[in-house]
């Protein structure tokens, strides 16, 4: 799915921000179907576009399915972890396929660190994240 970059906040930003203790200048990007909301108009690395594209595909294209996905994502940490594992695998695989030798060597640690980050609610340890990314 081709992702359109939108320089704005997603429609339910306030709810997302409350749940994850986000602030307007945090530089977080958000998938919304075939759009990536990029409120700070930051340069988005291609591996993150691959990551967000997974979320977008899983959200679908209708406003109802996108909102339902976000409702589950915000409310259910098991759902959120599953969705983030899928997206981080795409990010990791992009890094492996497109990086030079040094970048490929650091891809697992960097991607696992992002998956284990407080942003997602510390749902997994870095070691467990590395194991999951390495084995699938």
N, C-alpha and C positions, 0 to 999 in steps of 0.2 A: 504494500500500500504506500503510495507516494504521500509524504507528509508535507503539509503546508505549515510554514512557520508564521505565527501570529504574535505581534508585539503587544501583548495585553495579558491580563489575568484571566484564568478560566472562569466559566460562569459560576462555579460554586467555590471560588477561592476562599471566601470567608470561612466556610465550613472546614475546608482542608487546612487552612491556616490555624484555626482553633484546635483541631485534632492533633496536628503535628507541631504546634508551637512555632509556626513560620512567621517571618516578618517580611514586609514588602520588598526589602532590598536584599533578601537572602540569595537571589540568583537561581532559584529553583525553576526548572522547566516542568511542564505538565502536558501529558497526552490527553487529547480529547477527540477520539475517533481518528480522522485523518488530519488533525491539526496538532501542532505542538505549540502550546502557549509559552512564550519566552518573554516575560514581563520586563526584564532588564535589557532586552535586545542584545544579549550576549552572543558571542560566536559559539555555536553548538558543535562539539566534536562529532565526527561521523559515527564513532562507536556509540555515542549517546543517541544519535538519530536512529541507529539500529535498535537500541534498547527501547526507545519510545515507540518505534514502529510496532514492536511486539504488543505493547499495551494497546496501541490504536487498533490493531487487528483484532485483539481479543474483546475490545469494547464494542466493535461493530460500527455501523454508520448512522444508526438512528439515534436521535436525542434520548429516547427511552432506554435503549440498551447501554448507551454511554453513561447515563445517570445511574442506572442499576449497577453497572460495574463499579462506579465510584462509591456508591452507597455501601457495597460489599467491601470495597478496599478500605474505606474509612472505618467501618464497624468491626471487621473480622480480621484479626491478625493472621490467622491461618490462611485465609484467602490472599491476603496481602503478601505473605511470605511466598506462597506458591507463584503468584503473579510476578513477584520480583525475581524469583529464581529463573523463571522463563526469560524474562527481559535481560537479566544479567548474563545468562548463558549466551544470548544473542550478542551482547556487548563483548563478552570474552571471545567468542568465536570470531567476531569482526576483528578484534585486536590480533588474534592469532593469524588470521588470513591476510591482514594488511600491514602488519608491523614489521620492522626490521628485527634482526636477531635480538638485540638488547630490549626492544619493546615487547617482543614475544616472551622473553624471559621474565619480565616484570608484570605481564598481563594478569596472571593468576592472582598475585598478591594485591595488585591495585583493584581489580574487579571484585575480589572477595572482600576487600576492605570497604568498598562502597556498599556491597550487599549487607555487611554487618554494621553499617553506620547507624548512629542514633537517629538520623532522618527517618528511617523506617521503623523505629521503635526498638532497636537492639534485639531483634527477633532471633538472631543467630550469631554464633561466635565466628570470628574470622577463620578459625581452624575448620569449623563445620562448613562454612561457606566455601573454603578452598576445596574440601573433599567433594562437595556437591558439584561444584563447577568442573572439577577435574574428572569426575566419573561419569558425566553425562554429556 
